[in-house]
Amino acid sequence: MPDRTNRIGRHLPTSGGLKKTLVSVEALGCETVQIFVSNPQGWADPTPRADAEDFVRGSAETGIWPVVVHAKYLINLASPAPDHRERSARTLAREMVAAGEIGAHLVVVHSGSHGGDGERVGMDRLVAGLDRARELAEGYVETSSRVAEPVIENSVGAGTQLCSAFDSLAEAARRAGVRACVDTAHAHAAGYDLSTPESAKEMGEELREKMGGSVALIHLNDARNKMGSHRDGHRRIGEGEILRESWPGLFSALAGIPVVMETPYGTPEVDAEQVRLVKELAGGLPLTQDRV
């Protein structure tokens, strides 16, 4: 196994304030972090954070990179309903601006569902929605601020969901001019084989082949459900359907891509142990190459 090049972190809450989130980042040994900037299950826009500048400064001082925001779950840029698509684009734009204000680099958004109108129509809507969100964000942002980069996430392929296959994820990213986030539990549920070190490495190599350099982030989650089940569900690494021995094979094919876990919270000790475990599976505790 080569030395580790992947930065490792996890999703963390912000309910106690962004300063507290930074304390947790350091306590857990995170090198990257993902957060929400608003209630992910409501439409309310993000509100300005009084501690935004402290978070920007603290992230830079501790070397946290990238800072990732996960967009609202309600967003569906491919929806059959025009009003829902427009609301989704506006909401994503607001979240991209809010993410930029706290120094975040990426905003992960689900690829959405075509709602029965077919994958081709849904893909066109998704691409148009991403374009619309970026256009709106540029209008919302203050002169001195920046807009975080949107990245689209693969799905489990349930019902009419888009982008469960790497081919379609790559097409959406290429056409929209964005990068992608690949969730390992979603890929497993969509039918990609992570059951052995060899098959996990092959999946990683296929992802590199199909996506090129457009993978911005890995959501590293063990799977609660069987391969090909098209059912979402996350478990801690080593506690789900994916063998612990499979992960190094995947990492060997995905060198340099930042990794964020979205696994269930445990005690601080359990969460820190998960971060340490993933660092070891990715090649060792020291990080040998920065921001690959």
C-alpha positions as CSV (number, residue, x, y, z in Angstrom):
1,M,0.0,0.0,0.0
2,P,1.5,3.4,-0.9
3,D,1.7,6.3,1.5
4,R,-1.5,8.0,2.2
5,T,-2.5,10.9,-0.1
6,N,-6.2,11.2,0.7
7,R,-7.3,13.8,3.2
8,I,-9.7,12.2,5.7
9,G,-12.6,13.8,7.6
10,R,-16.3,13.5,8.4
11,H,-19.6,15.3,8.5
12,L,-20.0,17.2,11.7
13,P,-22.9,19.1,13.4
14,T,-22.8,22.9,13.8
15,S,-25.6,23.3,16.4
16,G,-23.1,24.5,19.0
17,G,-21.6,27.0,16.6
18,L,-18.8,26.9,14.1
19,K,-16.1,27.4,16.7
20,K,-17.3,24.2,18.4
21,T,-17.2,22.4,15.1
22,L,-13.6,23.4,14.7
23,V,-12.8,22.0,18.2
24,S,-14.4,18.7,17.1
25,V,-12.4,18.7,13.8
26,E,-9.2,18.9,15.8
27,A,-10.2,16.5,18.5
28,L,-11.2,13.8,15.9
29,G,-8.1,14.3,13.8
30,C,-10.1,15.5,10.7
31,E,-8.2,16.9,7.7
32,T,-11.4,17.9,5.9
33,V,-15.0,18.4,7.1
34,Q,-18.5,18.5,5.8
35,I,-21.4,20.5,7.4
36,F,-24.8,21.9,6.7
37,V,-25.4,25.7,6.4
38,S,-29.1,25.4,6.9
39,N,-31.8,22.9,7.9
40,P,-31.4,20.2,5.2
41,Q,-35.1,19.2,5.5
42,G,-36.6,22.7,5.2
43,W,-36.7,25.4,2.5
44,A,-35.6,28.3,4.7
45,D,-32.6,30.1,3.3
46,P,-29.3,30.0,5.2
47,T,-28.9,32.9,7.7
48,P,-25.7,34.9,8.1
49,R,-23.3,33.3,10.7
50,A,-21.8,35.7,13.3
51,D,-18.9,33.3,13.6
52,A,-18.2,33.0,9.9
53,E,-15.0,34.9,10.0
54,D,-13.7,32.9,13.0
55,F,-14.5,29.7,11.0
56,V,-12.7,30.9,7.9
57,R,-9.6,31.9,10.0
58,G,-9.7,28.7,12.1
59,S,-10.0,26.5,9.1
60,A,-7.0,28.1,7.4
61,E,-4.9,28.0,10.6
62,T,-5.6,24.3,11.1
63,G,-5.1,23.4,7.5
64,I,-8.7,22.0,7.0
65,W,-9.2,21.4,3.3
66,P,-11.6,21.2,1.6
67,V,-14.4,22.5,3.7
68,V,-17.6,20.9,2.3
69,V,-21.2,21.8,2.6
70,H,-24.0,19.4,1.9
71,A,-27.0,21.1,0.2
72,K,-30.6,20.5,1.3
73,Y,-32.2,17.2,0.7
74,L,-35.3,18.9,-0.8
75,I,-33.5,20.1,-3.8
76,N,-34.4,18.4,-7.1
77,L,-33.1,20.2,-10.1
78,A,-34.6,17.5,-12.4
79,S,-38.1,17.6,-11.0
80,P,-41.1,17.4,-13.5
81,A,-42.5,20.5,-11.7
82,P,-41.2,23.8,-13.1
83,D,-41.8,25.6,-9.8
84,H,-39.9,22.9,-7.9
85,R,-37.0,23.1,-10.3
86,E,-36.8,26.9,-10.0
87,R,-37.1,26.8,-6.2
88,S,-34.4,24.1,-6.1
89,A,-32.0,26.3,-8.3
90,R,-32.6,29.3,-6.1
91,T,-32.1,27.3,-2.9
92,L,-28.9,25.8,-4.2
93,A,-27.7,29.2,-5.2
94,R,-28.3,30.6,-1.7
95,E,-26.4,27.6,-0.2
96,M,-23.5,28.1,-2.6
97,V,-23.2,31.8,-1.5
98,A,-23.6,30.9,2.2
99,A,-20.9,28.2,1.8
100,G,-18.6,30.8,0.3
101,E,-19.2,33.2,3.2
102,I,-17.8,30.6,5.6
103,G,-14.9,29.7,3.4
104,A,-16.3,26.4,2.1
105,H,-15.0,25.1,-1.2
106,L,-17.6,22.6,-2.3
107,V,-21.4,22.2,-2.1
108,V,-22.6,18.6,-2.6
109,V,-26.1,18.4,-4.2
110,H,-28.0,15.2,-5.0
111,S,-28.5,14.5,-8.7
112,G,-32.3,14.3,-8.2
113,S,-35.1,12.4,-9.9
114,H,-36.8,12.7,-13.3
115,G,-40.1,11.8,-11.7
116,G,-41.1,9.4,-14.5
117,D,-40.3,11.6,-17.5
118,G,-37.2,9.5,-18.5
119,E,-33.5,9.8,-17.8
120,R,-32.8,11.8,-20.9
121,V,-35.3,14.5,-20.0
122,G,-34.2,14.4,-16.4
123,M,-30.5,14.8,-17.4
124,D,-31.3,17.9,-19.5
125,R,-33.2,19.4,-16.5
126,L,-30.3,18.6,-14.1
127,V,-27.8,20.3,-16.4
128,A,-30.0,23.3,-16.9
129,G,-30.7,23.5,-13.2
130,L,-27.0,23.6,-12.3
131,D,-26.5,26.4,-14.9
132,R,-29.4,28.3,-13.4
133,A,-28.1,27.9,-9.8
134,R,-24.7,29.3,-10.8
135,E,-26.2,32.2,-12.6
136,L,-28.4,33.1,-9.6
137,A,-25.5,32.7,-7.2
138,E,-23.4,35.2,-9.0
139,G,-26.3,37.7,-8.6
140,Y,-26.8,37.0,-4.9
141,V,-23.1,37.2,-3.8
142,E,-21.6,40.3,-2.3
143,T,-18.7,41.9,-4.2
144,S,-16.1,40.8,-1.6
145,S,-17.4,37.3,-1.3
146,R,-17.0,34.1,-3.2
147,V,-19.3,31.3,-4.4
148,A,-18.6,27.7,-3.4
149,E,-18.4,25.1,-6.2
150,P,-21.4,22.8,-6.7
151,V,-20.6,19.1,-7.1
152,I,-23.3,16.4,-8.0
153,E,-23.6,13.2,-6.1
154,N,-24.3,9.7,-7.4
155,S,-27.6,8.0,-6.3
156,V,-28.5,4.5,-5.4
157,G,-30.7,4.3,-8.5
158,A,-34.0,3.8,-6.6
159,G,-37.1,4.5,-8.7
160,T,-36.5,7.5,-11.0
161,Q,-33.3,8.7,-9.5
162,L,-30.5,10.0,-11.8
163,C,-26.8,9.3,-12.0
164,S,-26.5,5.9,-10.2
165,A,-24.2,4.8,-13.0
166,F,-20.7,6.3,-13.4
167,D,-21.4,6.8,-17.1
168,S,-24.4,9.1,-16.4
169,L,-22.7,10.8,-13.5
170,A,-19.8,11.6,-15.9
171,E,-22.1,12.9,-18.6
172,A,-23.9,15.2,-16.2
173,A,-20.6,16.5,-14.8
174,R,-19.2,17.1,-18.3
175,R,-22.3,18.7,-19.7
176,A,-22.8,21.0,-16.7
177,G,-19.1,21.8,-16.3
178,V,-19.1,20.6,-12.7
179,R,-17.3,18.0,-10.7
180,A,-18.8,15.0,-8.8
181,C,-19.0,13.5,-5.3
182,V,-19.1,9.7,-5.3
183,D,-20.7,8.0,-2.3
184,T,-19.5,4.4,-1.8
185,A,-22.7,3.2,-0.1
186,H,-24.7,4.6,-3.0
187,A,-22.4,2.9,-5.5
188,H,-22.6,-0.4,-3.7
189,A,-26.4,-0.2,-3.5
190,A,-26.5,0.7,-7.2
191,G,-24.6,-2.5,-8.1
192,Y,-20.9,-1.7,-8.0
193,D,-19.0,-4.5,-6.4
194,L,-16.9,-3.6,-3.3
195,S,-17.0,-7.1,-1.8
196,T,-13.3,-7.9,-2.4
197,P,-10.0,-5.8,-2.5
198,E,-9.8,-6.7,-6.2
199,S,-13.3,-5.7,-7.1
200,A,-13.0,-2.5,-5.0
201,K,-9.9,-1.5,-6.9
202,E,-11.6,-2.3,-10.2
203,M,-14.5,0.0,-9.2
204,G,-12.1,2.8,-8.3
205,E,-10.3,2.3,-11.6
206,E,-13.6,2.3,-13.5
207,L,-14.5,5.5,-11.7
208,R,-11.2,7.2,-12.7
209,E,-11.6,6.0,-16.3
210,K,-15.2,7.3,-16.6
211,M,-14.8,10.5,-14.6
212,G,-11.2,11.4,-15.3
213,G,-10.2,14.3,-13.0
214,S,-13.7,15.4,-12.2
215,V,-14.2,13.5,-8.9
216,A,-13.9,16.2,-6.3
217,L,-14.9,14.2,-3.2
218,I,-15.6,10.7,-1.9
219,H,-18.4,10.1,0.6
220,L,-16.8,7.1,2.3
221,N,-19.7,5.1,3.9
222,D,-20.1,1.5,4.6
223,A,-23.4,0.1,3.4
224,R,-26.4,-1.0,5.4
225,N,-28.0,-2.8,2.5
226,K,-26.9,-5.5,0.0
227,M,-25.1,-4.8,-3.3
228,G,-27.6,-3.9,-6.0
229,S,-30.5,-3.4,-3.5
230,H,-31.0,0.3,-4.6
231,R,-31.7,1.1,-1.0
232,D,-29.7,3.8,0.8
233,G,-28.3,3.4,4.3
234,H,-25.0,4.1,5.9
235,R,-23.0,2.1,8.5
236,R,-19.6,2.8,10.2
237,I,-16.6,1.6,8.3
238,G,-16.1,-2.1,9.0
239,E,-19.7,-2.6,10.4
240,G,-21.7,-2.9,7.1
241,E,-21.8,-4.9,3.9
242,I,-18.3,-3.9,2.7
243,L,-15.4,-5.8,3.9
244,R,-12.8,-3.8,5.8
245,E,-10.1,-5.4,3.6
246,S,-11.8,-3.9,0.5
247,W,-11.1,-0.3,1.3
248,P,-7.3,-0.2,0.6
249,G,-8.0,-1.5,-2.9
250,L,-10.4,1.4,-3.5
251,F,-8.0,3.9,-2.1
252,S,-5.2,2.7,-4.2
253,A,-7.2,3.6,-7.3
254,L,-8.4,7.0,-5.9
255,A,-5.2,8.6,-4.7
256,G,-5.4,12.2,-3.7
257,I,-9.2,12.6,-3.6
258,P,-10.5,14.0,-0.3
259,V,-12.7,11.7,1.8
260,V,-15.6,12.6,4.1
261,M,-17.5,10.0,6.1
262,E,-21.3,10.4,6.7
263,T,-21.4,7.4,9.0
264,P,-23.6,7.3,12.2
265,Y,-22.2,9.3,15.1
266,G,-20.9,7.5,18.1
267,T,-19.1,8.8,21.2
268,P,-16.2,11.2,20.5
269,E,-13.9,8.2,21.1
270,V,-15.7,6.0,18.5
271,D,-15.7,8.9,15.9
272,A,-12.0,9.5,16.4
273,E,-11.3,5.8,16.0
274,Q,-13.2,5.7,12.7
275,V,-11.1,8.6,11.4
276,R,-7.9,6.9,12.5
277,L,-9.1,3.6,11.0
278,V,-9.8,5.2,7.6
279,K,-6.4,6.9,7.6
280,E,-4.8,3.5,8.1
281,L,-6.9,1.9,5.4
282,A,-5.9,4.7,3.1
283,G,-2.2,4.1,3.6
284,G,-1.1,5.3,7.0
285,L,-1.6,7.9,9.6
286,P,0.8,10.6,8.2
287,L,-0.5,12.6,5.2
288,T,2.4,12.6,2.7
289,Q,1.0,14.8,0.0
290,D,-1.1,17.9,0.5
291,R,-4.0,19.0,-1.7
292,V,-3.4,16.5,-4.6
